[in-house]
């Protein structure tokens, strides 16, 4: 075997081994990225649940105060009618 062929074979073997190692490491990185994205998705889902819960509670709260406001209007109307009858 010629020195050039031997050197070329050694370089190709080393390059192949390095590419295999890089491929394996890339596989592990992508696997870890998948786990991380799953966790992030879970966190986002939890925030979405909290947001919809707060929105629901806020709507109920505003409905309650709207009812109280209507009650005060009714009381005011009754009070003004009593006041006009007594005069």
Protein Blocks (a to p, Z undefined) as FASTA:
>chain_A
ZZklmmmmmmmmmmmmmmmmmmmmmmmmmmmmmmmmmmmmmmmmmmmmmmmmmmmmmmmm
mmmmmmmmmmmmmmmmmmmmmmmmmZZ
